[in-house]
Amino acid sequence: DGGLTLVESYHAQWRELTERLANLLVGAGKYSEAAPLYRELLIDPRALPSRDRDLVETREAHSHALFGCYRAMGDAAGLDRAFADLQLALEHDDEVGAATTPTRPTSQILALLEEARREPRTRTVASSTGRAGDPPAAAGD
């Protein structure tokens, strides 16, 4: 498995299964159950790059999915916690990887966050009219 130790290999499998479960929960509209799973993946200090994403892309995919869950639930405080968690995870990764320049969230993630922050305030207005919001994107989307 590309030089992974047994513990790293099992941890990678746990991460993959956890992400799949969270994605299934989002697909079923169970955002409050998916959010803690995405958060756990986002802040995981032992996260490694996956086969098709580097570590920053993985962190941002999980934060994107987490933003979507909080957006769907109308939880502005959760959005702020998720962004703070992303920043801490990126700082941790920089420290472990001895980065010479700090990794910052991409402009796409910042735009998603701002869009999601606006949504909880407008969601209550929209929900009283009976319109449903778009479901959040899952981490693999």
trRosetta pair geometry for C-beta under 8 A, 3 or more apart (Angstrom, degrees):
i j d omega theta_ij theta_ji phi_ij phi_ji
1 4 4.5 -47 103 36 111 113
1 9 5.0 99 68 -108 164 114
1 12 7.7 173 170 52 137 150
4 8 4.0 -134 -167 96 97 118
4 9 4.5 130 114 -62 127 80
4 12 6.6 -47 -145 -8 162 139
4 48 7.7 159 -108 83 116 176
5 8 4.6 94 49 9 77 103
5 9 6.8 -138 92 -7 39 88
6 9 5.6 -54 -147 35 30 114
6 10 6.4 25 157 -14 65 105
7 10 6.0 -57 -148 39 29 106
7 11 6.1 30 154 -19 64 110
8 11 5.6 -56 -144 39 30 113
8 12 6.2 35 155 -22 65 104
8 46 7.7 -145 -115 172 72 112
8 48 6.6 53 -165 -28 108 150
9 12 5.8 -52 -149 33 29 112
9 13 6.6 28 151 -17 62 104
10 13 5.6 -52 -150 36 36 112
10 14 6.4 40 150 -22 66 102
11 14 5.5 -49 -148 34 34 115
11 15 6.4 37 151 -20 65 103
11 46 5.6 -59 176 121 155 130
11 48 7.8 98 101 3 113 111
12 15 5.6 -51 -149 34 32 113
12 16 6.4 33 152 -19 64 105
12 48 6.2 -46 -89 51 104 121
12 50 7.7 145 -155 -111 103 72
13 16 5.7 -53 -147 36 33 112
13 17 6.3 27 156 -14 66 108
14 17 6.0 -60 -147 42 28 106
14 18 6.0 30 155 -21 65 110
15 18 5.7 -56 -143 37 27 112
15 19 6.3 28 157 -19 63 106
15 41 6.1 110 -147 -125 87 97
15 44 6.9 -149 -102 70 113 176
15 47 6.9 118 -114 -119 150 77
15 50 7.9 -140 112 -84 128 106
16 19 5.9 -56 -150 36 27 109
16 20 6.5 27 153 -18 63 106
16 50 7.6 124 -85 -126 93 120
17 20 5.6 -53 -147 36 33 112
17 21 6.3 34 154 -19 66 104
18 21 5.8 -53 -148 37 30 111
18 22 6.3 31 153 -18 64 106
18 37 5.4 -170 179 -167 93 104
18 40 6.8 -94 177 89 147 121
18 41 5.9 174 110 -68 125 109
19 22 5.7 -53 -146 37 32 111
19 23 6.3 34 154 -20 65 106
19 37 7.7 169 -89 147 32 111
19 38 8.0 76 -117 -100 67 66
19 41 6.0 84 -76 -101 87 158
19 62 7.6 -92 -109 -94 104 97
19 139 5.3 -91 -156 68 105 144
19 140 7.1 108 154 -46 117 98
20 23 5.6 -54 -148 36 31 113
20 24 6.4 32 152 -19 64 105
21 24 5.6 -54 -149 36 33 112
21 25 6.4 34 152 -20 65 104
21 37 6.2 -130 92 -147 103 162
22 25 5.6 -53 -149 35 33 113
22 26 6.5 35 152 -19 65 102
22 34 4.5 103 -158 -152 75 86
22 37 3.9 -160 -79 98 110 130
22 38 5.2 133 -164 -55 152 80
22 41 7.3 -92 -10 -8 156 136
22 65 6.8 80 136 147 125 143
22 138 7.2 148 114 -150 84 94
22 139 6.6 46 93 -4 124 121
23 26 5.7 -51 -150 34 33 112
23 27 6.4 36 150 -20 64 105
23 34 7.7 114 -51 -136 17 126
23 65 7.7 -70 -87 -136 71 144
23 138 3.8 69 -129 -166 87 139
23 139 6.2 -100 -72 32 100 85
23 140 5.9 3 -99 12 147 109
24 27 5.4 -53 -150 36 33 116
24 28 6.4 23 153 -11 66 108
25 28 5.8 -62 -148 43 32 105
25 30 4.3 -83 -170 75 87 107
25 31 7.5 149 136 -79 98 23
25 33 4.8 -128 -158 92 141 105
25 34 3.8 179 94 -68 122 96
25 37 7.2 124 26 23 145 141
26 29 7.6 47 -178 -70 32 19
26 30 7.4 -96 -69 57 23 63
26 31 6.5 56 -114 -94 67 67
26 34 4.8 70 -55 -99 78 171
26 65 6.9 -94 -64 -162 154 103
26 68 7.2 39 -139 109 132 125
26 69 6.8 -97 -101 -82 102 92
26 135 6.8 123 168 169 89 112
26 136 6.1 -91 -152 74 122 95
26 138 4.8 173 66 -88 146 91
27 135 8.0 74 -113 161 35 153
27 138 6.9 -10 -47 -59 86 135
29 72 8.0 -155 -151 173 66 144
29 135 7.0 -93 -95 -116 73 120
30 33 4.3 -11 148 33 111 117
30 34 6.0 124 99 -23 76 93
31 34 5.5 -59 -139 40 34 109
31 35 6.1 47 161 -37 69 101
31 68 7.8 -130 -129 121 116 75
31 69 4.2 162 -166 -149 95 79
31 70 7.9 -174 166 -49 122 24
31 72 4.5 -168 -79 84 163 129
31 73 5.2 -157 108 -48 132 98
31 136 6.9 94 -113 18 117 126
32 35 6.1 -34 -139 16 28 118
32 69 7.6 153 -69 -180 29 109
32 73 6.1 106 -71 -97 83 136
33 36 7.3 -58 -168 29 32 99
33 37 7.5 24 145 -9 61 112
34 37 5.7 -68 -161 40 43 112
34 38 6.1 37 151 -18 79 107
34 65 7.5 -101 151 158 119 108
34 69 5.3 -153 88 -101 104 134
35 38 5.9 -58 -146 39 31 107
35 39 6.2 31 157 -20 66 107
35 66 6.1 90 -142 -140 71 75
35 69 4.0 -178 -80 131 90 149
35 70 6.5 99 -120 -57 130 72
35 73 7.3 -32 -49 -10 145 144
35 78 6.9 -25 -164 -171 144 139
36 39 5.4 -53 -144 37 34 114
36 40 6.2 40 155 -24 66 103
37 40 5.7 -50 -149 33 31 113
37 41 6.6 29 152 -15 62 105
38 41 5.6 -56 -150 39 34 111
38 42 6.1 38 151 -25 67 107
38 62 5.2 167 -167 -168 83 83
38 63 8.0 149 161 -83 111 22
38 65 4.8 -149 -123 100 142 109
38 66 4.1 -173 120 -73 130 87
38 69 6.4 173 27 -3 144 141
38 139 6.5 178 -118 -59 104 120
39 42 5.5 -53 -145 35 32 115
39 43 6.3 6 166 1 67 109
39 66 5.9 105 -68 -120 68 134
39 82 6.9 -104 -100 -106 93 83
39 85 6.4 -50 -149 -179 85 175
40 43 6.7 -68 -141 47 23 92
40 44 6.4 50 154 -58 60 95
41 44 5.7 -31 -151 -10 30 122
41 47 7.3 87 -177 -96 63 123
41 62 4.6 -148 103 -126 111 144
41 139 7.4 -19 97 -99 157 162
42 59 6.3 86 -144 -150 69 70
42 62 4.2 -169 -76 119 81 127
42 63 5.6 101 -123 -68 130 71
42 66 6.1 -27 -39 -28 145 148
42 82 7.2 19 105 -152 176 79
42 85 5.4 67 120 132 126 122
42 86 6.4 -61 -173 -82 122 67
42 89 5.8 -117 162 -44 72 157
43 85 5.1 -74 -70 -165 105 110
43 88 7.0 11 -124 89 93 116
43 89 5.6 -126 -111 -75 46 109
44 47 4.5 107 92 -50 105 95
44 89 7.9 39 46 -126 50 119
45 92 5.9 -99 -123 169 85 149
47 55 6.3 123 119 -142 106 98
47 58 6.4 -178 172 111 127 137
47 59 7.2 119 111 -71 161 86
47 89 7.6 23 25 -164 142 116
47 93 7.8 -46 71 -87 109 110
48 55 6.9 -81 -173 -90 25 103
49 53 6.5 -155 -161 99 78 57
49 54 4.9 -39 -121 -143 122 42
49 55 4.8 -81 -72 -49 76 71
49 58 6.5 -172 -128 -17 47 132
50 53 4.9 31 50 46 103 87
50 58 5.7 130 -4 -89 103 125
53 57 3.9 -135 -166 99 99 119
53 58 4.7 134 113 -61 125 77
53 61 6.5 -42 -143 -14 166 139
54 57 5.0 92 51 13 69 105
54 58 7.0 -128 100 -8 34 91
55 58 5.5 -53 -147 35 33 114
55 59 6.4 34 155 -18 66 103
55 93 5.7 168 132 -142 137 142
56 59 5.7 -51 -147 36 32 110
56 60 6.2 26 155 -14 65 109
56 90 7.0 52 -119 -117 86 98
56 93 7.3 175 -74 110 72 161
56 103 5.9 -137 -104 -167 124 143
57 60 5.8 -58 -144 42 29 108
57 61 6.2 36 154 -25 65 105
58 61 5.7 -51 -147 31 29 112
58 62 6.6 23 156 -12 63 105
59 62 6.1 -61 -153 39 30 106
59 63 6.3 25 152 -16 67 108
59 86 6.3 124 160 -143 106 80
59 89 5.2 174 -137 117 129 133
59 90 6.3 153 128 -70 163 79
59 93 7.2 -104 -44 -27 148 149
60 63 5.5 -52 -140 39 35 109
60 64 6.1 43 155 -26 66 103
60 86 7.4 68 -97 -147 54 125
60 105 7.0 136 -104 -141 103 80
60 106 6.4 23 -120 15 152 112
60 108 7.8 66 179 83 136 106
60 109 5.2 -105 -143 -75 106 131
61 64 5.7 -51 -148 32 29 114
61 65 6.5 26 154 -15 62 105
61 139 4.6 81 146 -167 99 79
61 140 7.2 51 -176 -75 133 28
62 65 5.7 -53 -147 38 33 110
62 66 6.1 34 152 -20 66 108
62 139 5.3 11 -89 -119 53 126
63 66 5.4 -55 -144 40 33 113
63 67 6.2 41 153 -24 66 101
63 82 5.9 137 -148 163 79 101
63 83 7.3 85 -163 -97 124 46
63 85 7.4 178 -104 86 100 97
63 86 4.3 32 -97 -86 145 127
63 105 7.7 -88 94 -123 163 120
63 109 6.2 36 96 -147 129 123
64 67 5.8 -49 -149 32 28 112
64 68 6.6 31 150 -20 60 105
64 109 6.7 -104 -71 -115 87 83
64 112 5.9 -20 -124 143 83 168
64 137 6.1 -27 142 77 109 117
64 139 7.1 133 68 -115 94 56
65 68 5.5 -53 -154 33 34 116
65 69 6.7 36 149 -21 65 100
65 136 6.5 110 -153 139 50 118
65 137 6.3 -101 -95 97 66 70
65 138 5.6 26 -118 -161 118 32
65 139 4.1 -51 -32 -64 147 73
65 141 7.9 126 -85 31 95 99
66 69 5.6 -48 -150 31 36 112
66 70 6.5 28 155 -11 66 104
66 78 8.0 -139 166 156 92 100
66 82 4.5 176 125 -137 124 134
66 85 7.9 -57 119 68 167 135
67 70 6.0 -61 -149 43 31 105
67 71 6.0 36 152 -25 67 109
67 79 6.0 58 -132 -128 74 88
67 82 5.9 -176 -71 109 65 151
67 83 7.9 59 -86 -60 105 82
67 112 5.6 103 99 138 162 108
67 113 6.0 -111 -119 -96 141 61
67 116 4.6 -138 175 -38 104 170
67 136 7.2 173 93 -143 61 128
68 71 5.5 -52 -143 35 29 115
68 72 6.3 30 157 -19 64 105
68 116 7.3 -109 -79 -104 37 129
68 135 7.5 47 174 152 118 54
68 136 2.0 126 164 -160 112 124
68 137 5.3 -161 -69 35 156 59
68 138 7.9 -100 71 -67 154 30
69 72 5.8 -56 -150 35 29 110
69 73 6.4 15 155 -7 65 111
69 78 7.8 -89 101 140 90 140
69 136 5.6 -104 -50 39 42 163
70 73 5.7 -61 -143 46 33 105
70 75 4.4 -96 -156 69 83 100
70 76 7.7 132 160 -77 113 15
70 78 3.8 -164 -122 101 123 117
70 79 4.6 179 115 -62 145 72
70 82 6.1 -140 -12 -14 146 140
70 116 6.7 70 84 169 97 129
70 120 7.7 -44 145 -64 82 123
71 74 7.5 31 180 -71 30 34
71 79 7.0 72 -63 -82 69 119
71 116 4.1 -97 -79 -143 117 96
71 119 4.8 30 -155 83 100 146
71 120 6.7 -125 -136 -54 51 80
71 123 7.6 159 176 -59 66 142
71 133 7.4 -135 140 136 97 151
71 136 5.9 133 56 -83 110 113
72 133 6.6 -164 -116 81 64 124
72 135 6.6 22 -97 -141 133 52
72 136 5.2 -98 -31 -23 117 107
73 78 6.9 24 74 36 127 155
74 119 7.7 -125 -106 123 61 85
74 120 4.3 119 -156 -137 60 86
74 123 4.8 -142 -96 82 103 142
74 124 6.5 91 -142 -54 145 84
75 78 3.6 32 124 15 121 123
75 79 6.7 157 103 -20 71 79
75 120 6.6 -142 29 -105 17 139
76 79 5.5 -48 -154 28 38 116
76 80 6.8 36 151 -16 65 101
76 117 6.4 72 -136 -142 92 68
76 120 4.6 -140 -57 62 88 157
76 121 7.4 48 -72 -46 132 79
77 80 5.7 -52 -153 35 37 111
77 81 6.5 37 149 -18 67 104
78 81 5.6 -52 -147 37 34 112
78 82 6.2 37 153 -23 66 105
79 82 5.7 -54 -147 34 30 113
79 83 6.6 28 155 -17 64 104
79 113 6.7 136 179 -153 107 80
79 116 5.4 176 -123 120 134 116
79 117 5.7 178 126 -85 155 73
79 120 7.3 -137 -13 -20 135 132
80 83 5.9 -53 -149 35 32 109
80 84 6.4 32 152 -17 65 106
81 84 5.6 -57 -148 40 32 111
81 85 6.2 36 152 -23 66 106
82 85 5.5 -51 -147 35 31 114
82 86 6.5 36 151 -22 63 101
83 86 5.5 -48 -150 31 35 114
83 87 6.6 35 151 -18 64 103
83 105 7.7 -44 -151 -48 86 162
83 113 5.5 66 -87 -131 124 141
84 87 5.7 -53 -151 36 33 112
84 88 6.4 32 152 -17 65 106
85 88 5.7 -56 -147 39 32 111
85 89 6.2 33 154 -21 66 107
86 89 5.7 -55 -146 36 29 111
86 90 6.3 28 156 -17 65 106
86 105 6.0 50 132 -84 131 120
86 109 7.3 -173 172 171 161 143
87 90 5.9 -56 -148 37 30 109
87 91 6.3 31 153 -19 64 107
87 105 7.1 -63 -80 -33 74 110
88 91 5.6 -53 -147 37 32 113
88 92 6.3 36 153 -22 65 105
89 92 5.6 -51 -149 34 31 114
89 93 6.4 32 153 -19 64 105
90 93 5.6 -52 -147 36 32 112
90 94 6.4 36 152 -21 64 104
90 102 7.6 77 134 179 107 84
90 103 4.5 -130 -174 88 109 109
90 104 7.4 110 149 -99 157 16
90 105 7.1 -131 -36 -59 158 68
91 94 5.6 -53 -150 34 32 113
91 95 6.4 32 152 -20 65 106
91 102 7.1 -11 -105 -144 71 107
91 103 8.0 -150 -69 52 36 89
92 95 5.7 -56 -150 35 31 111
92 96 6.3 25 156 -13 67 108
93 96 5.9 -56 -143 41 30 108
93 97 5.8 11 162 -1 66 117
93 99 7.6 46 116 -23 73 129
93 103 6.6 -22 83 30 114 145
94 97 6.1 -69 -138 53 23 98
94 98 8.0 -149 166 31 54 2
94 99 3.8 -70 -149 31 81 129
94 102 5.6 -8 -115 -128 168 58
94 103 5.4 -163 -67 7 110 96
95 98 7.6 21 -179 -73 27 40
95 99 7.7 -43 -41 23 24 91
99 102 6.7 111 107 -99 129 29
99 103 6.4 -74 -157 -29 173 91
105 109 4.3 -105 179 83 107 133
105 110 5.6 130 110 -53 116 84
105 113 7.8 32 144 -16 156 137
106 109 4.9 100 56 6 77 98
106 110 7.1 -140 99 -1 43 87
107 110 5.5 -53 -146 40 36 114
107 111 6.2 40 153 -22 67 105
108 111 5.8 -54 -149 36 29 111
108 112 6.4 31 152 -19 63 105
109 112 5.6 -52 -147 36 33 113
109 113 6.3 37 152 -22 65 104
110 113 5.6 -51 -149 34 31 114
110 114 6.5 30 154 -17 64 104
111 114 5.8 -54 -147 37 32 109
111 115 6.3 33 153 -19 65 106
112 115 5.7 -56 -147 38 31 112
112 116 6.1 27 155 -17 66 109
113 116 5.8 -58 -146 40 29 108
113 117 6.2 32 154 -24 65 106
114 117 5.6 -50 -144 33 31 114
114 118 6.7 31 155 -18 62 102
115 118 6.0 -57 -156 34 31 109
115 119 6.5 39 147 -32 63 107
116 119 5.3 -47 -149 23 37 122
116 120 7.6 39 162 -22 64 89
117 120 7.1 -46 -161 20 31 101
118 121 6.3 -69 -170 40 42 108
118 122 6.2 16 149 -3 78 117
119 122 5.9 -72 -142 49 33 98
119 123 5.4 47 160 -44 74 105
119 133 6.9 82 -166 -138 119 150
120 123 5.4 -42 -134 19 29 121
120 124 7.5 33 168 -21 56 92
121 124 7.2 -57 -173 21 27 102
121 125 7.9 15 141 -3 57 108
122 125 5.5 -57 -161 41 51 113
122 126 5.9 47 144 -20 79 107
123 126 5.5 -58 -143 42 33 109
123 127 5.9 32 159 -24 70 106
123 133 5.9 -36 -120 -46 100 140
124 127 5.8 -50 -139 34 28 109
124 128 6.8 32 158 -23 59 101
125 128 6.2 -57 -159 28 29 109
125 129 7.3 18 148 -11 61 105
126 129 5.9 -64 -161 37 39 107
126 131 5.0 -74 179 70 94 107
126 133 6.5 90 102 -64 146 90
127 130 7.5 62 -175 -69 38 17
127 131 7.3 -108 -91 61 31 61
127 132 8.0 49 -109 -102 74 44
127 133 7.9 -44 -68 -23 87 97
137 141 4.1 -129 -170 73 101 137
138 141 5.0 105 54 -15 70 106
